[in-house]
Amino acid sequence: MSTPAICAIGHDCYVLGDLEEMDAAADELERIGEKFGDRDFLLREIVAYLRSIRRYLDPGSPAQHWRENAKLH
C-alpha cells in the first residue's frame, strides 16, 4: 500500500488524500487507532507540522493540490 498524501486544510483540519487513498488506508488507520488511541488532541500540532512542510491547502486558494503552493508563494 502506498503512503497516503496527508495534507492540512486551513489551520485546523487535515485529510489523508483523495477518497480512494482514504478508503485504501482505512484498515491501517483503524489498526493505528487501536494501537495508539485517539489522536484528536494532536490535531493542531499535526496541522502546524503539515503547514511547516508546505503540505496544505487554504480554503479559497486557487491551488488545486498542495504541491501548487510553491508556485503561488
TORVO-576624 format. One record per atom (N, C-alpha, C, O): residue in one letter; atom name; x, y, z. Coordinates in steps of 0.1 Angstrom, whole numbers, padded with zeros to 4 digits, always signed. Example, Ala and Ser with C-alpha at 12.3 -4.5 7.8 and 13.67 -1.06 7.14 Angstrom:
2
{a N {+0132 -0057 +0078}},
{a CA {+0123 -0045 +0078}},
{a C {+0132 -0033 +0078}},
{a O {+0142 -0033 +0085}},
{s N {+0128 -0022 +0071}},
{s CA {+0137 -0011 +0071}},
{s C {+0129 +0000 +0079}},
{s O {+0134 +0011 +0080}},
***
This chain:
73
{m N {+0008 -0012 +0000}},
{m CA {+0000 +0000 +0000}},
{m C {+0009 +0012 +0000}},
{m O {+0019 +0013 +0007}},
{s N {+0005 +0022 -0008}},
{s CA {+0013 +0035 -0008}},
{s C {+0009 +0044 +0004}},
{s O {-0001 +0042 +0010}},
{t N {+0018 +0053 +0007}},
{t CA {+0016 +0062 +0018}},
{t C {+0005 +0073 +0014}},
{t O {+0006 +0078 +0003}},
{p N {-0005 +0075 +0022}},
{p CA {-0015 +0085 +0019}},
{p C {-0009 +0099 +0017}},
{p O {+0001 +0102 +0024}},
{a N {-0014 +0107 +0009}},
{a CA {-0009 +0121 +0007}},
{a C {-0016 +0130 +0017}},
{a O {-0025 +0137 +0014}},
{i N {-0011 +0129 +0029}},
{i CA {-0017 +0137 +0040}},
{i C {-0015 +0152 +0038}},
{i O {-0004 +0156 +0033}},
{c N {-0025 +0160 +0040}},
{c CA {-0025 +0174 +0037}},
{c C {-0033 +0182 +0047}},
{c O {-0045 +0178 +0050}},
{a N {-0028 +0193 +0052}},
{a CA {-0036 +0202 +0061}},
{a C {-0046 +0210 +0052}},
{a O {-0043 +0214 +0041}},
{i N {-0057 +0212 +0058}},
{i CA {-0067 +0221 +0052}},
{i C {-0070 +0233 +0061}},
{i O {-0075 +0231 +0072}},
{g N {-0065 +0244 +0057}},
{g CA {-0066 +0256 +0066}},
{g C {-0057 +0254 +0078}},
{g O {-0046 +0249 +0076}},
{h N {-0062 +0259 +0090}},
{h CA {-0053 +0258 +0102}},
{h C {-0058 +0248 +0112}},
{h O {-0053 +0247 +0123}},
{d N {-0069 +0241 +0109}},
{d CA {-0075 +0232 +0120}},
{d C {-0081 +0219 +0115}},
{d O {-0089 +0213 +0121}},
{c N {-0076 +0215 +0103}},
{c CA {-0081 +0202 +0097}},
{c C {-0070 +0196 +0089}},
{c O {-0061 +0203 +0083}},
{y N {-0071 +0183 +0087}},
{y CA {-0062 +0176 +0077}},
{y C {-0070 +0165 +0071}},
{y O {-0079 +0159 +0077}},
{v N {-0065 +0161 +0059}},
{v CA {-0071 +0149 +0052}},
{v C {-0060 +0140 +0048}},
{v O {-0048 +0144 +0048}},
{l N {-0064 +0128 +0045}},
{l CA {-0054 +0117 +0042}},
{l C {-0053 +0115 +0027}},
{l O {-0048 +0104 +0023}},
{g N {-0057 +0124 +0019}},
{g CA {-0056 +0123 +0004}},
{g C {-0070 +0122 -0002}},
{g O {-0080 +0127 +0005}},
{d N {-0071 +0117 -0014}},
{d CA {-0084 +0117 -0020}},
{d C {-0092 +0105 -0015}},
{d O {-0087 +0097 -0007}},
{l N {-0104 +0104 -0019}},
{l CA {-0113 +0094 -0013}},
{l C {-0108 +0080 -0015}},
{l O {-0108 +0071 -0006}},
{e N {-0102 +0077 -0027}},
{e CA {-0096 +0064 -0029}},
{e C {-0085 +0061 -0020}},
{e O {-0083 +0050 -0014}},
{e N {-0076 +0071 -0017}},
{e CA {-0065 +0069 -0008}},
{e C {-0070 +0067 +0006}},
{e O {-0065 +0058 +0014}},
{m N {-0080 +0074 +0010}},
{m CA {-0086 +0072 +0024}},
{m C {-0092 +0059 +0025}},
{m O {-0090 +0052 +0036}},
{d N {-0099 +0054 +0015}},
{d CA {-0105 +0041 +0016}},
{d C {-0094 +0030 +0017}},
{d O {-0096 +0020 +0024}},
{a N {-0084 +0032 +0009}},
{a CA {-0073 +0022 +0009}},
{a C {-0066 +0022 +0022}},
{a O {-0060 +0011 +0026}},
{a N {-0065 +0033 +0029}},
{a CA {-0058 +0034 +0042}},
{a C {-0067 +0031 +0054}},
{a O {-0062 +0030 +0065}},
{a N {-0080 +0028 +0052}},
{a CA {-0089 +0027 +0063}},
{a C {-0085 +0016 +0073}},
{a O {-0085 +0018 +0085}},
{d N {-0081 +0004 +0068}},
{d CA {-0078 -0007 +0077}},
{d C {-0065 -0003 +0085}},
{d O {-0064 -0006 +0097}},
{e N {-0055 +0003 +0078}},
{e CA {-0043 +0007 +0085}},
{e C {-0046 +0017 +0096}},
{e O {-0040 +0017 +0107}},
{l N {-0054 +0027 +0093}},
{l CA {-0057 +0037 +0102}},
{l C {-0065 +0032 +0114}},
{l O {-0063 +0036 +0126}},
{e N {-0073 +0022 +0112}},
{e CA {-0080 +0016 +0123}},
{e C {-0070 +0008 +0132}},
{e O {-0071 +0009 +0144}},
{r N {-0061 +0001 +0126}},
{r CA {-0050 -0006 +0134}},
{r C {-0042 +0004 +0142}},
{r O {-0039 +0002 +0154}},
{i N {-0038 +0015 +0136}},
{i CA {-0030 +0025 +0143}},
{i C {-0038 +0031 +0155}},
{i O {-0033 +0033 +0165}},
{g N {-0051 +0034 +0152}},
{g CA {-0060 +0039 +0163}},
{g C {-0061 +0030 +0174}},
{g O {-0061 +0034 +0186}},
{e N {-0063 +0017 +0171}},
{e CA {-0064 +0007 +0182}},
{e C {-0051 +0006 +0190}},
{e O {-0051 +0004 +0202}},
{k N {-0039 +0007 +0183}},
{k CA {-0026 +0006 +0190}},
{k C {-0023 +0018 +0198}},
{k O {-0018 +0017 +0209}},
{f N {-0025 +0030 +0192}},
{f CA {-0021 +0042 +0199}},
{f C {-0032 +0051 +0204}},
{f O {-0029 +0061 +0212}},
{g N {-0044 +0048 +0202}},
{g CA {-0055 +0056 +0207}},
{g C {-0058 +0068 +0199}},
{g O {-0053 +0070 +0188}},
{d N {-0067 +0076 +0204}},
{d CA {-0072 +0088 +0198}},
{d C {-0061 +0098 +0196}},
{d O {-0053 +0101 +0205}},
{r N {-0061 +0104 +0184}},
{r CA {-0051 +0115 +0181}},
{r C {-0057 +0129 +0180}},
{r O {-0050 +0138 +0175}},
{d N {-0070 +0130 +0183}},
{d CA {-0076 +0143 +0181}},
{d C {-0070 +0154 +0189}},
{d O {-0069 +0165 +0184}},
{f N {-0064 +0151 +0200}},
{f CA {-0058 +0161 +0209}},
{f C {-0045 +0167 +0202}},
{f O {-0040 +0177 +0206}},
{l N {-0040 +0159 +0192}},
{l CA {-0028 +0164 +0184}},
{l C {-0032 +0171 +0172}},
{l O {-0023 +0175 +0164}},
{l N {-0044 +0174 +0169}},
{l CA {-0049 +0180 +0156}},
{l C {-0041 +0192 +0153}},
{l O {-0036 +0193 +0142}},
{r N {-0040 +0202 +0162}},
{r CA {-0033 +0214 +0159}},
{r C {-0019 +0212 +0156}},
{r O {-0013 +0219 +0147}},
{e N {-0012 +0203 +0163}},
{e CA {+0002 +0201 +0161}},
{e C {+0004 +0194 +0148}},
{e O {+0014 +0197 +0141}},
{i N {-0004 +0184 +0144}},
{i CA {-0003 +0178 +0131}},
{i C {-0005 +0188 +0120}},
{i O {+0003 +0188 +0110}},
{v N {-0015 +0197 +0121}},
{v CA {-0017 +0207 +0111}},
{v C {-0005 +0217 +0110}},
{v O {-0001 +0220 +0099}},
{a N {+0000 +0221 +0121}},
{a CA {+0011 +0230 +0121}},
{a C {+0023 +0224 +0115}},
{a O {+0030 +0230 +0107}},
{y N {+0026 +0211 +0117}},
{y CA {+0037 +0204 +0111}},
{y C {+0035 +0203 +0096}},
{y O {+0044 +0207 +0088}},
{l N {+0023 +0199 +0091}},
{l CA {+0020 +0198 +0077}},
{l C {+0022 +0212 +0070}},
{l O {+0027 +0213 +0059}},
{r N {+0017 +0223 +0077}},
{r CA {+0019 +0236 +0071}},
{r C {+0034 +0240 +0070}},
{r O {+0038 +0246 +0061}},
{s N {+0042 +0235 +0080}},
{s CA {+0056 +0239 +0081}},
{s C {+0064 +0232 +0069}},
{s O {+0074 +0237 +0065}},
{i N {+0058 +0221 +0064}},
{i CA {+0065 +0214 +0053}},
{i C {+0057 +0217 +0040}},
{i O {+0059 +0210 +0030}},
{r N {+0049 +0227 +0040}},
{r CA {+0041 +0232 +0029}},
{r C {+0031 +0222 +0023}},
{r O {+0028 +0222 +0011}},
{r N {+0026 +0213 +0031}},
{r CA {+0016 +0203 +0027}},
{r C {+0003 +0208 +0032}},
{r O {-0003 +0202 +0041}},
{y N {-0002 +0218 +0026}},
{y CA {-0015 +0224 +0030}},
{y C {-0022 +0230 +0018}},
{y O {-0016 +0234 +0008}},
{l N {-0035 +0232 +0020}},
{l CA {-0044 +0240 +0011}},
{l C {-0052 +0249 +0020}},
{l O {-0057 +0245 +0030}},
{d N {-0053 +0261 +0016}},
{d CA {-0062 +0271 +0023}},
{d C {-0075 +0272 +0016}},
{d O {-0075 +0273 +0004}},
{p N {-0086 +0272 +0023}},
{p CA {-0099 +0274 +0017}},
{p C {-0099 +0287 +0009}},
{p O {-0094 +0297 +0014}},
{g N {-0104 +0287 -0003}},
{g CA {-0104 +0299 -0012}},
{g C {-0091 +0301 -0020}},
{g O {-0091 +0309 -0029}},
{s N {-0081 +0292 -0018}},
{s CA {-0069 +0293 -0025}},
{s C {-0071 +0288 -0040}},
{s O {-0079 +0280 -0042}},
{p N {-0064 +0294 -0049}},
{p CA {-0065 +0289 -0063}},
{p C {-0058 +0276 -0065}},
{p O {-0060 +0269 -0075}},
{a N {-0050 +0272 -0056}},
{a CA {-0043 +0259 -0057}},
{a C {-0053 +0248 -0057}},
{a O {-0062 +0248 -0049}},
{q N {-0051 +0238 -0065}},
{q CA {-0059 +0226 -0066}},
{q C {-0053 +0214 -0058}},
{q O {-0059 +0204 -0056}},
{h N {-0040 +0215 -0055}},
{h CA {-0032 +0205 -0049}},
{h C {-0021 +0212 -0040}},
{h O {-0016 +0222 -0044}},
{w N {-0017 +0206 -0029}},
{w CA {-0008 +0212 -0020}},
{w C {+0006 +0215 -0028}},
{w O {+0013 +0224 -0024}},
{r N {+0009 +0207 -0038}},
{r CA {+0022 +0209 -0045}},
{r C {+0022 +0222 -0052}},
{r O {+0033 +0228 -0055}},
{e N {+0010 +0228 -0054}},
{e CA {+0010 +0241 -0061}},
{e C {+0013 +0253 -0052}},
{e O {+0015 +0264 -0057}},
{n N {+0014 +0251 -0039}},
{n CA {+0017 +0262 -0030}},
{n C {+0031 +0268 -0034}},
{n O {+0032 +0281 -0033}},
{a N {+0041 +0260 -0038}},
{a CA {+0054 +0266 -0041}},
{a C {+0053 +0276 -0053}},
{a O {+0060 +0285 -0054}},
{k N {+0043 +0273 -0062}},
{k CA {+0041 +0282 -0074}},
{k C {+0034 +0295 -0070}},
{k O {+0036 +0305 -0076}},
{l N {+0027 +0295 -0059}},
{l CA {+0019 +0306 -0055}},
{l C {+0026 +0315 -0045}},
{l O {+0022 +0327 -0044}},
{h N {+0036 +0310 -0038}},
{h CA {+0043 +0318 -0028}},
{h C {+0057 +0321 -0032}},
{h O {+0064 +0328 -0025}},
***
